[in-house]
Amino acid sequence: MPQITQPLLPGVRGKDYRFVRHGDRVYVVYQVRLPNGKVLRLAWRVDPEDYRALGIERDRIPTISRAQFQRLEFFGSASDIAGGDPNEHPLQKYLRSLREQFGNVSWLSDREVVAVMLMGYAEGWSAEQIRQRITRTRWYQQRTSYQRTWELEMTRADRQAAVGTWVQRMTAALEELYGPGYTLAEAGIDRAALRKQAEMIASGKWGDPSEGFELWLAQERKKAEGIEGTAAWIERQQQIEEQRAFMNRPEDVFEQLRQDAIVWLGPRAVPSTEVLRNWSERLVSGLASEADWQQWIQNQARALYPWLGPNETWQDRASAYKRIVEETWGQPIGWDHEILTRIGQTDEAGRPTGAAMPYDDFARLIRQREEFWQGPVAREEGFQLFNYLQSVFTGVGG
């Protein structure tokens, strides 16, 4: 029974593809020219039932030699690529199906990575040669070690299990924030959105998963604190009462303000002792309120870092960059490290753009530093892509 009901193959016959015959079988062959000038010949088997739909007269199809036949790379049946977008190359369609099969991993849609892998496959490069080439790609450099592990080393089932674990942990945290008197639906928590957030945490999109979870939890806590009667709201009221008692101790107030300033502005932008002392005295005397201080320090943060979100501290945003540095350099750094002053984006003239530096640009920046090249990550960082994609290609032409 014919498998091809839409006789259109991608491209133009004779220009983009051709039919060849070997033995009693007919194949449709496409060529892919690689950046190094090599050509891969990709072949799909045509079933006899589909000859008529594709305009094939078997005896008029040119025959190829055994040596030519062995140079073809086989990808299955022509029915797999018939129909659909006539401008989509069959290799693109094949890679798209692989992406779907393996959980939409991004490296299979990256032209630079795929080109390196195809060249390695065609040339028979060693795993080390592949690894060295891949580490130069933009895809590799713009991801943390954890993100690469998520996509390259974890199976789709592993990733789904990890997301499920985070959903459970996040659900438990929400129930603790809202208390027994609330369901997630009553609190406005959408299950689908929660799972999407869990995937962002598990995949490392928000930095290290533990830090991504803490960032998410802090945001959810602020929401819950604004709803009267929730467990988080009750706890916040208790903290306010404790704060009122605390305000009767000037030195303690001064130290608390200094710590607040470090969180909101960063260690290198803390106001002077004179400014903080003045604020502590005004708070203790009742000339200013806690709300006045919070408004002032947040205004300072917005003035220094216009790229911060509502109620977002400098430390909230810097934590993801700090984690990238520590993973890339293979060593811990303090909040006062100079590199964390570079997270604001600048233009070519060095002027602030008012935006935070994209994570991929920051990752490239810290990889140019001496700390990276002298660190353990540069020497020992493993890369599993060669074995992974080699397993993909193995057996496709059986």
SEMI-777844 format. One line per field, with one value per residue (C-alpha): residue number from 0; residue in one letter; x, y, z. Coordinates in nm, 3 decimals, padded with zeros to 5 digits. Last residue first. Layout:
<sites>
num = (NUM  ...)
residu = (a  ...)
px = (X  ...)
py = (Y  ...)
pz = (Z  ...)
</sites>
This chain:
<sites>
num = (397  396  395  394  393  392  391  390  389  388  387  386  385  384  383  382  381  380  379  378  377  376  375  374  373  372  371  370  369  368  367  366  365  364  363  362  361  360  359  358  357  356  355  354  353  352  351  350  349  348  347  346  345  344  343  342  341  340  339  338  337  336  335  334  333  332  331  330  329  328  327  326  325  324  323  322  321  320  319  318  317  316  315  314  313  312  311  310  309  308  307  306  305  304  303  302  301  300  299  298  297  296  295  294  293  292  291  290  289  288  287  286  285  284  283  282  281  280  279  278  277  276  275  274  273  272  271  270  269  268  267  266  265  264  263  262  261  260  259  258  257  256  255  254  253  252  251  250  249  248  247  246  245  244  243  242  241  240  239  238  237  236  235  234  233  232  231  230  229  228  227  226  225  224  223  222  221  220  219  218  217  216  215  214  213  212  211  210  209  208  207  206  205  204  203  202  201  200  199  198  197  196  195  194  193  192  191  190  189  188  187  186  185  184  183  182  181  180  179  178  177  176  175  174  173  172  171  170  169  168  167  166  165  164  163  162  161  160  159  158  157  156  155  154  153  152  151  150  149  148  147  146  145  144  143  142  141  140  139  138  137  136  135  134  133  132  131  130  129  128  127  126  125  124  123  122  121  120  119  118  117  116  115  114  113  112  111  110  109  108  107  106  105  104  103  102  101  100  99  98  97  96  95  94  93  92  91  90  89  88  87  86  85  84  83  82  81  80  79  78  77  76  75  74  73  72  71  70  69  68  67  66  65  64  63  62  61  60  59  58  57  56  55  54  53  52  51  50  49  48  47  46  45  44  43  42  41  40  39  38  37  36  35  34  33  32  31  30  29  28  27  26  25  24  23  22  21  20  19  18  17  16  15  14  13  12  11  10  9  8  7  6  5  4  3  2  1  0)
residu = (g  g  v  g  t  f  v  s  q  l  y  n  f  l  q  f  g  e  e  r  a  v  p  g  q  w  f  e  e  r  q  r  i  l  r  a  f  d  d  y  p  m  a  a  g  t  p  r  g  a  e  d  t  q  g  i  r  t  l  i  e  h  d  w  g  i  p  q  g  w  t  e  e  v  i  r  k  y  a  s  a  r  d  q  w  t  e  n  p  g  l  w  p  y  l  a  r  a  q  n  q  i  w  q  q  w  d  a  e  s  a  l  g  s  v  l  r  e  s  w  n  r  l  v  e  t  s  p  v  a  r  p  g  l  w  v  i  a  d  q  r  l  q  e  f  v  d  e  p  r  n  m  f  a  r  q  e  e  i  q  q  q  r  e  i  w  a  a  t  g  e  i  g  e  a  k  k  r  e  q  a  l  w  l  e  f  g  e  s  p  d  g  w  k  g  s  a  i  m  e  a  q  k  r  l  a  a  r  d  i  g  a  e  a  l  t  y  g  p  g  y  l  e  e  l  a  a  t  m  r  q  v  w  t  g  v  a  a  q  r  d  a  r  t  m  e  l  e  w  t  r  q  y  s  t  r  q  q  y  w  r  t  r  t  i  r  q  r  i  q  e  a  s  w  g  e  a  y  g  m  l  m  v  a  v  v  e  r  d  s  l  w  s  v  n  g  f  q  e  r  l  s  r  l  y  k  q  l  p  h  e  n  p  d  g  g  a  i  d  s  a  s  g  f  f  e  l  r  q  f  q  a  r  s  i  t  p  i  r  d  r  e  i  g  l  a  r  y  d  e  p  d  v  r  w  a  l  r  l  v  k  g  n  p  l  r  v  q  y  v  v  y  v  r  d  g  h  r  v  f  r  y  d  k  g  r  v  g  p  l  l  p  q  t  i  q  p  m)
px = (01.995  02.067  01.997  02.198  02.452  02.380  02.209  02.468  02.739  02.536  02.569  02.925  03.044  02.828  02.964  03.196  03.405  03.561  03.901  04.151  03.925  03.717  04.018  04.120  04.418  04.232  03.925  04.104  04.301  03.985  03.849  03.603  03.460  03.357  03.211  02.985  02.883  02.786  02.582  02.412  02.296  02.442  02.175  02.012  02.037  02.279  02.574  02.847  03.165  03.193  03.088  02.775  02.756  02.556  02.544  02.687  03.040  03.044  03.018  03.366  03.518  03.441  03.243  02.983  03.263  03.392  03.390  03.613  03.575  03.616  03.312  03.094  03.189  03.147  02.807  02.693  02.792  02.602  02.286  02.331  02.381  02.010  01.884  02.193  02.110  01.762  01.437  01.126  01.016  01.278  01.638  01.763  01.779  02.075  02.221  01.906  01.681  01.893  01.892  01.514  01.494  01.705  01.482  01.152  01.271  01.393  01.065  00.869  01.075  00.961  01.136  01.138  01.055  01.367  01.502  01.436  01.590  01.898  01.943  01.905  02.168  02.407  02.356  02.438  02.743  02.871  02.870  02.621  02.699  02.787  03.079  02.907  02.598  02.306  02.003  02.176  02.467  02.228  02.016  02.330  02.424  02.070  02.081  02.412  02.272  01.956  02.162  02.362  02.045  01.855  01.490  01.420  01.445  01.117  00.948  01.124  00.985  00.635  00.707  00.842  00.521  00.320  00.536  00.469  00.095  00.120  00.328  00.073  -00.201  -00.463  -00.419  -00.274  00.032  00.267  00.168  00.292  00.619  00.670  00.616  00.896  01.133  01.045  01.129  01.470  01.530  01.437  01.674  01.946  01.898  01.870  02.199  02.118  01.767  01.778  01.940  01.721  01.554  01.460  01.318  01.141  00.983  00.864  00.692  00.539  00.401  00.259  00.071  -00.058  -00.183  -00.152  -00.422  -00.427  -00.769  -00.628  -00.334  -00.575  -00.587  -00.678  -00.392  -00.125  -00.041  00.337  00.359  00.128  00.342  00.660  00.500  00.394  00.745  00.902  00.655  00.703  01.081  01.063  00.843  01.093  01.373  01.166  01.091  01.460  01.562  01.295  01.426  01.773  02.031  02.384  02.359  02.073  02.082  02.461  02.503  02.279  02.477  02.811  02.674  02.568  02.671  03.009  02.873  02.612  02.856  03.089  03.453  03.393  03.246  03.573  03.775  03.522  03.509  03.887  03.885  03.619  03.831  03.746  03.621  03.608  03.239  03.127  03.345  03.215  02.859  02.923  03.082  02.794  02.540  02.711  02.722  02.370  02.215  01.881  02.013  02.192  01.861  01.725  01.359  01.289  01.495  01.233  01.118  01.475  01.533  01.226  01.362  01.700  01.533  01.327  01.640  01.819  01.525  01.571  01.262  01.157  00.879  00.721  00.518  00.491  00.745  01.026  00.932  00.775  01.126  01.208  01.504  01.807  02.092  02.431  02.568  02.938  02.873  02.647  02.922  03.160  02.891  02.838  02.542  02.257  02.077  01.692  01.533  01.446  01.262  01.035  00.980  00.722  00.706  00.349  00.420  00.724  00.547  00.446  00.807  00.925  01.181  01.478  01.617  01.974  02.197  02.517  02.757  02.993  03.321  03.411  03.513  03.189  02.986  02.803  02.486  02.370  02.031  01.970  01.641  01.690  01.569  01.611  01.662  02.041  02.143  01.935  01.964  01.710  01.821  01.792  01.830  01.884  01.775  01.442  01.363  01.341  01.153  00.962  00.604  00.405  00.157  -00.009  00.320  00.283  00.146  00.000)
py = (-00.035  00.327  00.494  00.235  00.462  00.825  00.895  00.696  00.914  01.213  01.111  00.983  01.310  01.529  01.399  01.685  01.681  01.986  01.884  02.150  02.449  02.349  02.312  02.677  02.849  02.922  03.042  03.270  03.425  03.583  03.526  03.265  03.531  03.748  03.462  03.365  03.729  03.753  03.431  03.552  03.873  04.184  04.369  04.665  05.042  05.073  05.181  05.359  05.167  05.314  04.985  04.979  04.866  04.592  04.580  04.255  04.393  04.484  04.112  04.062  04.280  04.029  04.180  03.903  03.657  03.401  03.020  02.812  02.610  02.910  02.830  02.695  02.977  03.246  03.115  03.094  03.456  03.561  03.389  03.544  03.894  03.940  03.860  04.029  04.356  04.334  04.276  04.442  04.537  04.425  04.542  04.674  05.034  04.937  05.240  05.453  05.153  05.045  05.393  05.410  05.072  05.203  05.509  05.322  05.064  05.334  05.523  05.197  05.125  05.463  05.794  06.055  05.779  05.833  05.485  05.524  05.872  05.755  05.454  05.669  05.916  05.635  05.488  05.818  05.880  05.526  05.588  05.420  05.063  05.052  04.807  04.549  04.530  04.773  04.589  04.308  04.519  04.799  04.563  04.447  04.808  04.883  04.584  04.701  05.049  04.905  04.685  04.988  05.191  04.932  05.046  04.945  04.577  04.594  04.728  04.467  04.189  04.319  04.338  03.982  03.861  04.034  03.864  03.523  03.585  03.697  03.389  03.158  03.324  03.533  03.856  03.812  04.034  03.793  03.526  03.737  03.822  03.454  03.361  03.593  03.462  03.103  03.160  03.304  03.021  02.763  02.918  02.912  02.540  02.476  02.658  02.949  03.046  02.843  02.559  02.289  02.200  02.560  02.648  02.310  02.381  02.717  02.535  02.291  02.578  02.744  02.424  02.392  02.752  02.906  03.166  03.113  02.952  02.710  02.624  02.538  02.759  02.710  02.469  02.738  02.974  02.970  02.606  02.492  02.687  02.516  02.171  02.249  02.371  02.048  01.831  02.032  02.005  01.626  01.618  01.835  01.594  01.295  01.463  01.537  01.179  01.045  01.272  01.138  01.344  01.379  01.637  01.871  01.882  01.837  02.137  02.345  02.234  02.332  02.676  02.777  03.066  02.915  02.586  02.734  03.001  02.731  02.707  02.425  02.219  02.214  02.097  01.828  01.695  01.668  01.494  01.244  01.157  01.284  01.038  01.298  01.259  01.222  01.508  01.724  01.632  01.711  02.046  02.139  02.036  02.260  02.562  02.517  02.503  02.325  01.995  02.188  02.314  01.989  01.955  01.653  01.382  01.261  01.613  01.722  01.407  01.485  01.834  01.691  01.475  01.766  01.980  01.696  01.671  02.038  02.246  02.444  02.205  02.237  01.923  01.642  01.362  01.337  01.026  00.862  00.855  00.577  00.561  00.784  00.623  00.792  00.716  00.641  00.266  00.306  00.484  00.193  -00.059  00.122  00.342  00.269  00.551  00.544  00.466  00.106  00.219  00.474  00.712  00.991  01.028  00.904  00.625  00.496  00.496  00.128  00.038  00.187  00.466  00.440  00.770  00.883  01.159  01.233  01.431  01.670  01.799  02.165  02.228  02.419  02.111  02.065  01.861  01.650  01.488  01.135  00.957  00.580  00.299  -00.071  -00.382  -00.367  -00.007  00.264  00.642  00.924  01.286  01.578  01.954  02.028  01.719  01.709  02.041  02.085  01.893  01.594  01.648  01.332  01.389  01.051  00.871  00.537  00.342  00.000)
pz = (00.900  00.817  01.147  01.342  01.502  01.425  01.756  01.951  01.796  01.910  02.275  02.257  02.105  02.329  02.661  02.763  03.076  03.237  03.373  03.279  03.220  03.522  03.751  03.733  03.571  03.247  03.434  03.682  03.393  03.261  02.912  03.037  03.267  02.974  02.769  03.059  03.101  02.736  02.767  03.085  02.922  03.091  03.287  03.116  03.159  02.868  03.083  02.883  02.794  02.444  02.286  02.503  02.865  03.039  03.420  03.556  03.576  03.947  04.019  03.871  04.145  04.419  04.708  04.714  04.773  04.525  04.534  04.303  03.984  03.757  03.545  03.827  04.064  03.799  03.686  04.050  04.111  03.799  03.928  04.275  04.130  04.059  04.408  04.559  04.386  04.534  04.347  04.491  04.138  03.883  03.872  03.536  03.659  03.883  04.063  04.058  04.118  04.416  04.566  04.528  04.701  04.989  05.028  05.010  05.260  05.497  05.483  05.534  05.846  05.976  06.023  06.300  06.550  06.757  06.681  06.309  06.291  06.480  06.252  05.941  06.056  06.140  05.792  05.624  05.845  05.795  05.421  05.189  05.068  04.697  04.695  04.917  04.690  04.675  04.814  05.002  05.124  05.221  05.428  05.612  05.686  05.803  06.036  06.179  06.250  06.407  06.637  06.743  06.805  07.021  07.062  06.701  06.798  06.985  06.673  06.462  06.678  06.614  06.240  06.243  06.403  06.133  05.868  06.021  06.005  05.639  05.549  05.714  05.512  05.689  05.499  05.153  05.095  05.270  05.016  04.724  04.900  04.980  04.616  04.508  04.775  04.683  04.315  04.405  04.654  04.389  04.136  04.401  04.460  04.086  04.008  03.780  03.673  03.350  03.548  03.396  03.727  03.809  03.468  03.461  03.799  03.666  03.379  03.625  03.833  03.522  03.439  03.796  03.815  04.162  04.231  04.608  04.582  04.323  04.548  04.829  05.137  05.504  05.570  05.535  05.251  05.278  05.392  05.112  04.871  04.995  04.963  04.608  04.527  04.656  04.465  04.146  04.196  04.205  03.896  03.708  03.799  03.686  03.354  03.305  03.381  03.144  02.867  02.931  03.118  02.981  02.707  02.790  03.170  03.180  02.954  03.180  03.488  03.334  03.260  02.913  02.686  02.603  02.472  02.240  02.119  01.996  02.097  02.348  02.061  01.865  02.164  02.251  01.895  01.882  02.222  02.109  01.806  01.461  01.199  00.923  00.838  01.200  01.316  01.034  01.127  01.493  01.414  01.185  01.451  01.707  01.476  01.345  01.693  01.672  01.808  02.083  02.221  02.361  02.266  02.493  02.322  02.076  01.992  01.924  01.719  01.507  01.449  01.351  01.087  00.954  00.931  00.751  00.510  00.413  00.480  00.172  00.067  00.414  00.477  00.227  00.186  00.443  00.639  00.331  00.187  00.433  00.670  00.729  00.538  00.492  00.145  00.088  00.082  -00.223  -00.414  -00.348  -00.447  -00.774  -00.858  -01.102  -01.282  -01.262  -01.600  -01.509  -01.197  -01.358  -01.069  -01.080  -00.701  -00.663  -00.914  -00.729  -00.390  -00.379  -00.465  -00.132  -00.165  00.074  00.210  00.147  00.282  00.095  00.312  00.135  00.275  00.226  00.588  00.652  00.549  00.218  00.259  -00.036  -00.084  -00.219  -00.294  -00.300  -00.527  -00.444  -00.659  -00.659  -00.617  -00.778  -00.759  -00.738  -00.724  -00.484  -00.467  -00.835  -01.026  -00.848  -00.681  -00.305  -00.037  -00.172  -00.292  -00.365  -00.080  -00.022  00.028  00.205  -00.093  00.000)
</sites>
